[in-house]
Amino acid sequence: MREIDLTARSDESTRELLAPAVRALKDGSLVILPTTTYYALSADATNPDAVRRVFSAKKRKPSKPLVVLVDSLGMMKQFVSEIPAAVKDLEWRLGSKGLSYVLRASDRLPTEVTAGTGTVAVRVERNEVVLEVLSQLAVPIVAPSANIEGADPPRRVDEAIAPLRDWIEIAVRWHPATATAASTIVDLTGDEFSIIREGTVPAADVGKVLGR
């Protein structure tokens, strides 16, 4: 297991420092990354074998779908059947606070990600480290919290490494997470929205934006 410390002084650019993490993801390995909420166990979302390793590492039931991170609505568009207008409204008003959207998945995502539901929870990530990784990788990543299922999500990279060391290729050290909750998940596959998980964004705020 290799660690990339982005908090240390270095003559290399962030892009150069993260290149090994991107190569590891391309090779199907698992990488711990910081996100706008907690440290995450990430893998190439288009690689079924890598996604299965995420489930095994976390001891997570395959019937529980994974959240997918993208760097923009443009990347999101490639992996969902359509982007409802509500997504653009919510992204503009509340996206920076942490919103994931359940949408109809395209066939570019393996069933391991969607757990056979035909839908996917996708979030436009704001963390600068993840954005650089996604820019180089050019495909989404799955990014559940880097912990064994049922344990507290990690705010520091050392907390993430400890239970997953035998599964990961690289861990990226960044600042401790300041989030107090996971992202809010909004289901937009029906005629009316529903809140699957209330987290960083109150359900009432979502309702206000959507006029409901």
CORGI-V865708 format. One record per backbone hydrogen bond with DSSP energy under -1.0 kcal/mol. CO is the residue of the C=O (numbers start at 0). NH is the residue of the N-H. Records with the same first field share a line. If there is no record, write none. Layout:
CO=NH / NH
//
This chain:
1=170
3=172
12=16
13=17
17=21
18=22
19=23
20=24
21=25
22=26
23=28
24=27
29=168 / 169
30=41
31=171
32=39
38=145
39=32
41=30
42=141
43=46
46=50
47=51
48=52
49=53
50=54
51=55
52=56
53=57
54=59
57=148
60=63
66=142
67=122
68=140
69=124
71=75
72=76
75=78
78=105
83=86
84=88
85=89
86=90
87=91
88=92
89=93 / 94
93=96
94=97
97=183
99=185
100=121
101=187
102=119
103=80
105=108
109=112 / 113
110=114 / 115
112=65
113=116
117=104
119=102
120=67
121=100
122=69
126=130
127=131
128=132
129=133
130=134
131=135
132=136
133=137
139=44
140=68
141=42
143=40
144=146
147=150
153=38
154=176
155=159
156=160
157=161
160=163 / 164
163=166 / 167
168=1
169=31
170=3
172=5
181=199
183=99
184=195 / 196
185=101
186=193
193=186
196=184
201=205
202=206
203=207
204=208
205=209
206=211
//
